[in-house]
Amino acid sequence: MTSFITFEGVEGSGKTTQIRRLAEALRLRGHSVCTTREPGGCPIADAIRSILLDPAHGEMAPRAELLLYAAARAQHVAEVIRPALERGEIVLCDRFTDATIAYQGFGRGLERDLISHLNDLASGGLVPDLTLLLDLPVEEGLRRALERNALDDGMREGRFEQEALAFHNRVREGYHHLAATESRFRVVDALGPEDEVALRVASAAAPVLEEGP
């Protein structure tokens, strides 16, 4: 069985943790699972990630940011995602094209047509079978993200945490818009204990994983 499942959400929504939890559960059931992330996931894309998320690059132009995300995605899809799918693996990815619409479209105000064109070009038209939106208020997400960064020296990747609250609210609104218009989305309440959220994620993913693509 092969499936491409993406996890989306604002900063601190718990995507990394819930991807790990779902991957562990699937492997216990005998599935081959590839976990990855954007930006990053392979050496070239990770190098671009270090530019994109570095707080020292606060003056980055929105269009430059958009193009860097597209470049990282093109390499990531070619080197990691498509090969894993061709091997018959379940791919769990932390962010994908929807993040670009939410962050660079709704957050930065860049043209949706431009973003859609670049997303299609970079992904080669690849669309997730399922997108899980881990949703919570941005204030709580930022609190978690800043706490996490302080613990693991993550401030070197804290450029987006420096954005104003209004920016993060626009991003969340963008995700809600996508969830209302794209049938592949499932909204998962990301508040509460990790174990409870993991059960919600498993329940939301079950129909796609049971049916396959």
C-alpha positions in Angstrom: 0.0 0.0 0.0 1.2 3.5 -0.9 -0.2 6.8 0.3 1.0 10.3 0.4 -0.2 12.1 3.6 0.8 15.6 4.5 0.6 17.4 7.9 -0.1 21.1 8.0 -0.6 23.7 10.7 0.7 26.9 12.3 3.9 27.0 14.2 3.9 24.7 17.3 0.9 22.7 16.2 2.7 19.4 16.9 3.2 18.1 13.3 6.6 16.5 14.0 5.4 14.7 17.1 2.2 13.4 15.4 4.1 12.3 12.3 6.4 10.3 14.5 3.5 8.7 16.4 1.6 7.7 13.3 4.7 6.4 11.6 5.4 4.2 14.7 1.9 2.8 14.6 2.0 2.1 10.9 5.4 0.3 11.2 4.0 -1.9 14.0 1.3 -2.9 11.5 4.0 -4.0 9.0 3.9 -0.9 6.7 7.0 0.6 5.1 6.9 4.3 6.0 9.0 7.3 4.9 8.8 10.4 7.1 10.1 13.7 5.8 9.6 17.4 6.0 9.6 20.7 4.1 11.6 22.7 3.6 14.3 20.1 3.7 14.2 16.3 3.6 17.4 15.9 1.6 20.8 17.6 1.6 20.1 20.3 -1.0 16.7 21.2 0.4 18.2 21.2 3.9 20.7 23.7 2.8 17.9 25.9 1.5 16.0 25.4 4.7 18.9 26.9 6.7 18.6 30.1 4.6 14.8 30.2 4.8 14.4 29.7 8.6 17.5 31.7 9.8 16.3 34.6 11.9 19.2 36.6 10.6 17.4 36.7 7.2 14.5 38.8 8.4 14.8 41.2 5.4 14.2 38.4 2.8 11.9 39.6 0.1 8.6 37.6 -0.1 9.2 36.6 -3.7 12.7 35.4 -2.9 11.2 33.3 -0.1 8.6 31.8 -2.4 11.2 30.9 -5.0 13.5 29.3 -2.4 10.6 27.1 -1.2 9.9 26.1 -4.7 13.5 25.1 -5.4 13.7 23.1 -2.1 10.4 21.3 -3.0 11.5 20.4 -6.5 14.6 18.7 -5.2 12.7 17.1 -2.3 10.0 15.6 -4.6 12.6 14.3 -7.1 15.0 12.9 -4.5 12.7 11.7 -1.7 9.0 11.7 -2.2 8.5 10.2 -5.6 11.1 7.5 -5.1 9.4 6.4 -1.8 6.0 6.3 -3.4 7.4 4.3 -6.3 8.8 1.8 -3.8 5.2 1.4 -2.4 5.9 3.2 0.9 3.5 5.4 2.9 5.0 8.9 2.9 4.2 11.2 5.8 5.4 14.7 5.1 5.6 17.7 7.5 4.2 20.5 5.2 3.9 20.6 1.4 2.3 22.8 -1.2 -0.6 23.9 1.1 1.9 25.6 3.4 3.1 27.8 0.6 -0.5 28.9 -0.1 -1.1 29.6 3.6 2.2 31.3 4.4 3.3 33.0 1.2 -0.2 33.5 -0.1 -2.4 34.4 2.8 0.4 35.4 5.1 2.6 37.4 2.7 -0.1 38.4 0.3 1.6 37.0 -2.8 -0.5 36.2 -5.9 -2.3 32.9 -5.7 -2.0 32.2 -9.4 1.8 32.6 -9.1 2.0 30.3 -6.1 -0.2 27.7 -7.8 2.0 27.7 -10.9 5.2 27.4 -8.8 3.7 24.7 -6.6 2.7 22.7 -9.7 6.1 23.2 -11.3 8.1 22.2 -8.2 5.9 19.2 -7.3 5.4 17.9 -10.8 1.7 17.9 -10.2 1.9 15.7 -7.1 -1.1 16.1 -4.8 -1.4 14.4 -1.4 -4.0 11.7 -0.9 -4.8 13.2 2.5 -3.9 16.4 4.3 -4.2 16.6 8.1 -4.5 20.1 9.4 -3.5 20.2 13.1 -5.4 23.2 14.2 -5.0 25.3 17.4 -5.0 29.0 18.3 -1.9 30.8 17.0 -1.1 32.1 20.5 -0.9 28.6 21.9 1.1 27.4 18.9 3.7 30.2 19.2 4.0 29.6 22.9 4.8 25.9 22.2 7.2 26.8 19.4 9.2 29.3 21.4 9.4 26.9 24.3 10.6 24.2 22.0 13.2 26.5 20.3 14.6 27.5 23.7 15.1 23.9 24.7 16.7 22.6 21.5 18.6 25.6 20.3 15.9 25.9 17.6 16.2 29.7 17.5 18.5 29.3 14.5 15.3 28.2 12.7 13.0 30.8 14.4 12.5 33.3 11.6 8.7 32.7 11.3 8.2 32.8 15.0 9.4 36.5 14.9 6.5 37.4 12.7 3.6 39.5 14.1 0.6 37.8 15.5 -1.5 39.2 12.6 0.7 37.3 10.2 0.1 34.0 12.0 -3.6 34.6 12.1 -3.7 35.1 8.4 -1.8 31.8 7.9 -4.4 30.0 10.1 -7.2 31.6 8.1 -5.6 30.5 5.0 -5.4 26.9 6.2 -9.1 27.1 7.2 -9.9 28.3 3.7 -8.1 25.4 2.1 -9.7 22.9 4.5 -13.2 24.2 3.4 -12.4 24.0 -0.3 -10.2 20.9 -0.6 -11.9 17.5 0.0 -8.6 15.8 0.9 -8.3 17.9 4.1 -9.2 16.7 7.6 -9.1 19.1 10.4 -7.7 17.7 13.7 -8.0 19.5 17.0 -4.4 19.8 18.1 -5.2 21.0 21.7 -5.0 18.5 24.5 -2.6 15.7 25.6 -0.3 14.2 22.9 -2.0 10.8 23.3 -5.4 12.2 22.6 -4.2 14.1 19.6 -2.6 11.0 18.3 -5.9 9.1 18.5 -7.6 11.9 16.5 -4.9 11.8 13.9 -5.2 8.0 13.6 -8.9 8.2 13.2 -8.7 10.9 10.5 -6.1 8.9 8.6 -7.7 5.5 8.8 -10.1 5.8 5.8 -7.3 6.6 3.4 -4.9 4.1 4.9 -7.5 1.3 4.7 -8.6 2.1 1.2 -5.2 3.0 -0.3 -4.8 5.5 -3.2 
